[in-house]
Amino acid sequence: MKNHKLSRQMMAAPYTAWIILFIVVPLGMVFYYGLTDKTGAFTLENVLDIMSAEHAKALWYALGLSLISTLICFLLAYPLAMILADREGNAKLNRHSLILLIFILPMWMNFLLRTLAWQTLLEKTGVINRILEFFHLPSLQIINTPYAIILGMVYNFLPFMVLPIYNALVKIDPNVISAAQDLGANRLQTFLRITFPLSLGGVISGITMVFIPALTTFVISKLLGGSKILLIGNVIEEEFTLASNWHLGSGLSIVLMLFIILNMVVSAIFDKEGEGNML
């Protein structure tokens, strides 16, 4: 018994080392720099600096765009997930698998390349505007605007909303749906009282998986928003790379961690059994 326990501990050792080196140590550094000044003395100024006009504006701007992007992803993802999870369409399984593959396929490509592709498409002399010009139509001027950032967020994070909802929908027992219909419930009543409540775990999981990366992103806003629009992710990135102020950058990162933790707590409350897990 002892040998078996020792063997399990030895097998877990590489994962424990990985967690310590790449999770615990970096987080410890963030908290150390965020809660100290340049002399090493404890301070909360780096964290409280989020309340300055510039940083507060970047934070609320990021929250607003993230919420809008998450809402759009939900409105697009839920109908698609219902189509993919439709058990009555088993004869069309290959078509559904192809649609699911189309949404998963972009995830296999580098995130930066996908965003650069949209920059090329949306810029003033880009592909889309050249096509519009060819047909003598007005050009599309959304590059370096919040609309371009939202478009980039929706495109990059939509699969993370589709998959958890789809996973939750396929777990619903079809007999429950049939029973509701046999008792006289129409499609809308069945959806509102049966389907949606049972898939709520997947919805919450999808919201978490979209909202958190959308809130913390800086690549999308930097490439599609230009230097005109700064989100909190851009501010933190600039503090580390341009200003070399690790203390302030870490302090602002701690504030973002609080939003992430709050989001994860809400997800854990509504998705206790992990029904929205993509695996």
Secondary structure as UniProt FT lines:
FT   HELIX           2..19
FT   HELIX           20..24
FT   HELIX           25..34
FT   TURN            38..39
FT   HELIX           45..48
FT   HELIX           49..51
FT   HELIX           53..84
FT   HELIX           87..92
FT   HELIX           93..104
FT   HELIX           105..108
FT   HELIX           111..122
FT   TURN            124..125
FT   HELIX           127..134
FT   TURN            135..136
FT   TURN            143..144
FT   HELIX           146..170
FT   HELIX           174..182
FT   TURN            183..184
FT   HELIX           187..190
FT   HELIX           191..195
FT   HELIX           196..198
FT   HELIX           200..216
FT   HELIX           219..224
FT   HELIX           226..228
FT   HELIX           232..241
FT   HELIX           246..270
FT   TURN            272..273
FT   TURN            275..276
//
